[in-house]
Amino acid sequence: MFYKIYHDTIPPYLLEIMNTNIFTRLKDIGMNCGMEYTQFQTFKNSFGVSRYDHSIGVSLITYHFTHDKHATVAALLHDIATPVFAHVIDFLNNDYEKQESTEAETKKMIFNSRELQKIFLKYEIDINLIYDYHKYPIADNESPKLSADRLEYTLANAYYYNFLSVEQIKSIYYDLIINDKKDEIIFKSKDKAIMLTKVMFQCSRVYTSDENRYCMEYLANLLKTALTKKLITQDDLYTNESSVIKNICKDKELSDKWEAFCHFHQVDISHNKKAGYYKINAKHRYFNPMIGNQRIINQSPKFKSELNSFLGDHFDRYVKVT
């Protein structure tokens, strides 16, 4: 939806990669780790928002600011190995706080794709320069810097969560430039930096919300049972969500659990351990945009307080969702 905002044209090598089977798989990998299947109000407009859309967005933002072919392709393929329900698989692997347990598959999938090899040969793309987007700081950099990846998922999610309008997204995006070191996306105007930072906090609270953490743990346990019952395999986790859901629902017990998941809509909190309640950690995702020679949060006591509150939440409570 936001392609034309991020950049007015799509380079031909991106178009060809976008049409490969390995990449179009991402159309059926959601951005919200399964939350879009629930009845929570925040996610009511998020069904169908995919890693495919996000990856194209990150690549176009990277291209817009760098015009670097290899950085752009690396950005496009950065989520190529994302499994079904995305970070739910990190929960399955007990990687709650870093949420990086599936990234090792990226290089293998790229190197094993004949479709990609042909396109790389045609456009003189060096495979050794595109399998790790962490090499390109505009595509991805260390928090709290702003990168194309963090920018794209924040803007897109903010729209689908009804935190921002398209016009507000445009006003934020068109105010951005890259810094002199070419390692960070920064703002020209303080008011736009403030607007994005406010929305960043809103989105970050969603990502670590009680309902989000509970639902991801619930799905992880459901998938673990499906693997144990041999309804799905580890390889199936790298297919698509529709087929995995179909296989899970062949089992009556898991079909009922999936149906219950799809009706989840309310949260209950307890400070004491109870049956059916989970205590779950999560990764604190945030950034601190640069304006001039200072980061915007550092200039605002209110933002500092909000960041401290956000980072100070250690999720020391038990949660149940119904």
N, C-alpha and C positions, 0 to 999 in steps of 0.2 A: 504493500500500500504506500510505503514511504519512499520507494525507489527514486521517484522523480524529485523528491526533496533532497535526498542524499547526493544525487548526481543526475544530470539531465540525460545522460546516455550510458549504455552498458557496453563495455569493450567486447569485441567479438569472441575473444578467448574465454571470457566469463560466460557468455551466452552458451558456448559449446559445453563447458563444464557443467553448467546448470542443467543441461538436458541429459546428462549421463545417468544411468541407472543407480550408480553408487550415491549420487547426489540427490536425485529425486526421492530416494528413500526417506529423506528428512522431511518430506511433506507430511508424513504420518508419524512424526516425532514432535510432540508438543513442547511449547516453551515453558509450561507451568507445572511440569513434573506430575501430571495426572490430576491436578486440582481442577482443571477445566471440566472434568467428568462429574464433579460434585455439584451441590446446589448452593454453595456459598456465593453470596451476592457479588463479591469482588470479582469473581471469575466468570460471571454470566456471559460476558462478551468475548471471552478468551478462547472458546472452542474453535479449533482450526488454525490458531496462531502457532506457527511451526518453526522448527529449527531451520528449515529451508528458507523461510522469509528472513529470519534473523541473520543467517549466514550471508545471504545476498546483501542485506543491509550493511553488515560489517565490512564486506568487501568494497561496496560502493563508497562508504565513508572513507575507508583507507585510500581508495583510488582518488577520491576528491581532494584529499589533502596531500597526497604523495606522488600520484601518477607513476608509482613504482609497480611494475608488472608482477614481480615475484612477491612483494608484500601483499598485493591485492589478491593473488591466487592463494597465498597462505591464509589470508583472512577468510576467503570463501570456504576453504576446506577445514577451518579450525574445529568445526563441530562434526566432521564427517563420521567420526566413530561414536557419536552420541547414541547410547542405547535407548531402548524403550523407556519412557517415563523419566529419561535423563538422570537427574541427581538422585532419584529413588534407588538407582543401582549403587550409588555411593553409600547410601544407607544400608543396602543389602550387604555391602562390603565393609560395613562398620567405619566408613570414612565420613563421619558427620561434619567435621570442622573444616577440613581442607577441600573436600569434594573434588578430588582429582584422580580418583582410582581408575577411571576408564580412559584417561587421556593417552595411555601408552599404546592403545590400539590404533591411534591416528596414523602414525608412520607406516605400520604394517598394512593398513587398508589402502593407503595411497600407493605404496610400492607394489601391491598385488593387483592393482586395477589396470587391466589392459586398455580399457576405455580412456582412462586418464593419460596413460603412456602415449597413446596416439596423438592426443591433443597437445601434450607437452612437446612432442617432437615437431608437430606442425608449427607451433608458435615459439619455438626455441625457449621453452621454460625448463630450467634446471631443477629436477626433482629434489636435489639436495638443498635447494634454497626455499622450498615451499612446504615442507612437512611440519615445520615448527613455527607457528606464527608469533611465538614469544620472542623471536629474533627481531621483530619489527615493532618498535615501541609505539608507533601511532596505532597499529592494530591492537597491541596488548602491551601493557606495562605494569609496573608494580603499583598496587594501591598505596596511597590515595590519589595517584595521578589519574587523569581522565584519558581513556583510550577509546578507539572506535567500538570495541566490544562492549565496554561498560556504557558508553553513550547510547548505542543502538538498543540494547535491551531495556535501558531506562526509559528512553523516549517511547518505544513501542509499547512496553508494559503500561506506562503512564497513560497512554491513550486508551488502551483496552480496559484499564481499571477506572476510567473516567476521571483521571487526575489532570489531564491536559487535553486541549483541543488541537486540531490540526494546525490552526493558525498560531497557537502558542508554540507548538513544536517547530514550526518554520521560524518564528522569531528567535528561538533559542539557537537553532542550527545555523542560521545565517549570521549569527554573531560570533561564531567560532573561527579560530585560526590555529595554526601550530606555532609553538614557541621557537626561539632562535636555535635551540639545540636540536630541534626536530624530533623530540622524544615525548611530546605531550600535546594534547589538544587543550587550548586555553580560551578564555573569553576576552572580548574587547570591552564589554559593558558590564558594570556591576549588577544592574537590575536583572539582566539575563542570567548571570551566575547565581544570583539569589533564587530566581525562579526555578532553575534546574536543581539546585541544592535542596530546596523545600520538597520537590517532587522525589528526589533521590531518597530522602528520609521516609517519605510515605511508602515508596516501593520497598525499601529495605525492611520496613516493619512488616510488610506483607510476606516477604520471603522467609522471615523468621517467626511468623505468627504461630500461635498455638495450634490453630487448625492446620496450617501448612506442615508443620513438623509432625503432628500426629498422623496426618493422612499419608505422608511419605513413609513413615515407619510402618503404617498399616499395609500399604502397598508392597513395601519391601518384604514383609512377613508373608503376604499373599504369594508373591513371586517365589519366595524361598520354599513354600509348601508345594507350589506348582513344579518347581525343579525337583524336589524330593519325590514327588509322585510321578515324575517323568512325563508330565503333561507338556512341558517345554524343556529345551536344552539351553546351555549357555550361549550357543550360537543363535538361538531364537531371539535372545535379548538384543541382537544386532540386526533384526529384521524390521518390523514395524509394529505399531501399537495395535492396529486392528487385528492382525493375525494372532498376536499373543493373547489378546482378550478373548478371541474366538476359541483358542485352545484351552485357556483357563476355564472357560464356561462350559466345557465338556464334562467337567466334574461338578456334581451337585453341591458339595460343600463349598467349593471355591466360587461357583456361580452365585450362590447365595451371598457370599462375602463380597463379591464384586457388586452385586445389586445393592447391598447395604451401603457400600462405598459411594455409589452413584447417588444415594439419597442423603448423604451427610450434609448437615446444614447448621448444626449448633455445637458449641464447645462447653465442656464442664471442666473446672479447675479444682484440684485438691492439693493441699500441702502434705497430705499423708498418702502413703502408698495404698492403692486399692486395686482390686481385680479389674482388668481391662483398661487400666490407666497406664500411660507411658510417660517417662521422663526422658526427654530427647534434647540433645545438643544440636547446634546448627552453626553454619558459617555466617559470620557478620559481614555482609557485603556493603561497602560504602566507598565513596570517593570524595575528594575535597578539591573542587576546581580552582584553578589559578586565575587571578585577575590582577594585572600589573605584575608586581613582584611578590605578591602575597596570596595565600590560599584563603578562600572566602570564609571558611569556617573559623579560621584564626582571627578574622576581623569582627566576628559577631559573638558576643557573650551568649546570646540565645542559641545560636548554632552549636557553640561549644558545649553548652549544657545538654542540648539534645543528643549530640554525639556521645557524650559521657553516659547519658542515660541508656542509649542504644547499646553501646559496648559493655555497659555494666549489667545488662540482662544476661545472667548465666543460666537461664532456663531451669531454675531450681524449683520446679513444680511438676505435678503430675497432671496429665491432660487426657481427656477422653472426648471423642467426637461421636455424635449420633445424627 
